[in-house]
Amino acid sequence: QVQLVESGGGFVQSGGSLRLSCAASGTIFSVNVMGWYRQAPGKERELVATITTGVGTNYADSVKGRFTISRDNAKNTVYLQMNSLKPEDTAVYYCNADIAPTLRSRSLLWGQGTEVTVSS
């Protein structure tokens, strides 16, 4: 089965940087969208950034100018470079992917989550 494996979370001070990675493994015919969502304690999961095949990227207003999403199509991997981190960025970050495992199938997948903690 197709799985998403995340890495790169951790502890960082305000103004610091982290780079998150998410690799899709297994049988994959094509990838439409890969992106990142986050969920802080007591809050709903929210979109952070997405990258869509043939379209491009989009970002939440709160991270524009600080975060950059990129994708390595050959490796089926999406990255989130997070700079100028703020305490309000503290959350569990989840990788998301819209993947076609075969020509006639489609799956929306979520990673297990990676925790990002930003201290003041």
Secondary structure by P-SEA (a helix, b strand, c coil): cbbbbbcbbbbbcccbbbbbbbbbbcccccccccbbbbbcccccccccccccccccccccccccccbbbbbcccccbbbbbbcccccccccbbbbbbbccccccccccccccbbbbbbcc
